[in-house]
Amino acid sequence: ADFKNSKKIKFIYFGVFQEYNDFETIIKAFLDMRAKNDDIELHFVGYGPLENLINNYSNNNGLFYWGPKTYSELSTNSIISYRSIGLIPMNDENSGLRSPVKLYEYFSLGMPVVTTDTIKFKKGVLNQKIHYFYKNKNMRSCIDVLNYFIDLSSQDWIGIKKEVEIKCNSNTWSRKMEILKNSICNLKK
């Protein structure tokens, strides 16, 4: 399939389905959008205590539940496509406890990311071309952010993919060690 020319937009969450995730806002926003546009899909990959919530909505108007998958299965099973967006929906009361590692997992798979607007995540990236925020538990704000991706041109997607690649390349262990080494060398001067 020619993913670059496909109009299908895939919003994806993968990981553990925990109480600190606000899946209800994402699901309700998606279903509202899906009623007007069937070129969008919502995919959940993983397992956890909120699995029943996800399962109750699965296969409902473009919402899919895949169960647990490995990283290689994500990219080879057509779950992830060229126009995929990673999701990190957080409940406000626990969001400050989460590591921004999930951002980099999505970036490493070539995806821009939509998260709940939290200080923790804003400190993690600060690149408006690849990281987008919606207000906590605010369906209208979530819809506005998710809708942004629907009208992007192929050229816009190419630009986003390049920005994600730049972010990934600047955050490898080798790059971080190079920065640390340079910092130590500068201290010796």
C-alpha positions in Angstrom: 0.0 0.0 0.0 1.1 3.5 -0.7 0.8 5.0 2.8 2.1 8.5 1.7 -0.9 8.9 -0.5 -3.4 7.2 1.8 -6.0 9.6 3.3 -6.5 7.2 6.3 -5.5 8.8 9.6 -4.6 6.4 12.5 -4.6 7.6 16.1 -2.7 5.0 18.1 -2.2 4.2 21.8 0.1 1.4 22.8 1.1 0.4 26.3 -0.5 -0.5 29.5 -4.1 0.5 30.1 -3.9 2.1 33.5 -6.1 4.3 35.7 -3.7 7.2 35.0 -4.8 7.1 31.4 -7.8 9.2 30.3 -9.1 6.9 27.5 -12.7 8.1 27.8 -11.9 11.6 26.5 -10.0 10.2 23.5 -12.7 7.6 22.7 -15.6 10.1 23.0 -13.7 12.7 20.9 -12.9 10.1 18.3 -16.4 8.7 18.1 -17.7 12.3 17.6 -15.2 12.9 14.8 -15.8 9.5 13.2 -19.5 10.2 12.9 -18.4 12.9 10.3 -15.3 11.3 8.8 -14.8 7.6 8.2 -11.2 8.2 7.0 -10.0 8.0 10.7 -9.3 5.1 12.9 -8.4 4.7 16.6 -6.2 1.8 17.6 -5.3 0.5 21.1 -2.5 -2.0 21.5 -1.7 -3.4 24.9 -3.3 -4.7 28.0 -4.1 -3.7 31.6 -6.8 -2.9 34.2 -8.8 -0.6 31.7 -8.8 -3.3 29.0 -12.6 -3.9 29.5 -13.3 -0.2 28.7 -11.3 -0.4 25.5 -12.8 -3.7 24.6 -16.4 -2.4 25.1 -15.8 0.1 22.3 -13.6 -2.0 19.9 -14.7 -2.6 16.4 -17.2 0.2 16.9 -16.9 2.6 14.0 -13.2 2.4 13.3 -12.0 1.7 16.9 -9.7 -1.3 17.1 -8.3 -3.3 20.1 -5.3 -5.4 19.2 -4.2 -6.8 22.5 -0.4 -6.9 23.3 2.1 -6.6 20.4 5.8 -6.2 20.1 7.4 -3.1 18.5 8.2 -5.2 15.4 4.6 -6.4 15.2 3.4 -2.8 15.4 5.3 -1.8 12.3 4.8 -5.0 10.3 1.1 -5.6 11.0 -0.1 -2.4 9.2 -1.3 -1.0 12.6 1.1 1.9 12.0 0.9 3.7 8.7 2.4 6.8 7.2 -0.3 9.0 8.7 -0.2 7.6 12.3 -0.3 9.7 15.4 0.7 8.5 18.9 -1.6 9.2 21.8 -0.7 9.8 25.5 -4.0 10.5 27.3 -3.3 11.3 31.0 -5.5 12.0 34.0 -4.5 15.2 35.6 -3.9 13.9 39.1 -1.3 11.4 38.1 0.3 13.0 35.0 3.2 14.5 36.9 4.4 11.0 37.8 4.9 9.8 34.3 8.1 9.7 32.4 8.2 11.3 28.9 9.8 8.0 27.6 6.5 7.2 25.8 7.0 10.3 23.6 10.3 8.9 22.4 8.8 5.4 21.8 6.3 7.0 19.4 8.9 9.2 17.8 11.1 6.2 17.2 8.2 4.7 15.3 8.0 7.8 13.1 4.9 9.3 14.7 4.0 12.8 15.9 2.4 12.7 19.4 -0.8 14.1 21.0 -0.8 14.3 24.8 -2.8 15.8 27.6 -1.4 19.3 28.3 0.9 18.7 31.3 4.0 20.4 32.5 5.9 17.1 32.4 5.3 16.5 28.7 5.9 20.2 27.8 9.4 19.8 29.3 9.9 16.7 27.4 9.8 17.9 23.8 8.9 21.6 23.1 8.5 21.1 19.3 5.1 22.2 18.1 5.6 20.5 14.7 5.6 17.0 16.2 4.0 17.3 19.7 0.5 18.6 20.2 -1.5 19.2 23.4 -5.2 19.1 24.4 -6.7 20.3 27.7 -7.2 17.6 30.3 -10.6 15.8 30.1 -11.8 18.4 27.6 -13.4 16.7 24.6 -13.7 19.8 22.5 -10.0 20.6 23.0 -9.2 17.0 22.1 -11.3 17.1 19.0 -9.7 20.3 17.9 -6.2 18.9 18.2 -7.1 15.6 16.5 -8.9 17.4 13.7 -5.7 19.3 12.9 -4.2 16.1 11.3 -7.2 15.4 9.1 -6.6 18.2 6.6 -2.8 18.0 6.4 -1.4 17.7 2.9 1.1 15.1 1.9 3.7 17.8 2.0 2.8 18.7 5.6 3.2 15.0 6.5 6.6 14.9 4.9 7.6 17.9 7.0 6.3 16.3 10.2 8.1 13.0 9.4 11.4 15.0 8.9 10.9 16.8 12.2 10.3 13.5 14.0 13.5 12.0 12.4 15.5 15.0 13.5 14.2 14.6 17.1 15.0 10.9 17.1 18.5 11.5 15.8 19.2 14.1 18.4 18.1 11.8 21.2 20.2 8.7 20.7 22.4 7.3 23.5 25.4 8.1 21.3 24.3 11.7 20.9 23.6 12.1 24.6 27.1 10.7 25.4 28.7 13.1 23.0 26.9 16.0 24.7 28.0 14.7 28.1 31.6 14.2 26.9 31.7 17.8 25.5 30.3 19.2 28.7 33.0 17.4 30.8 35.7 18.6 28.4 34.5 22.2 28.7 34.6 21.9 32.5 38.3 20.9 32.3 39.1 24.1 30.3 
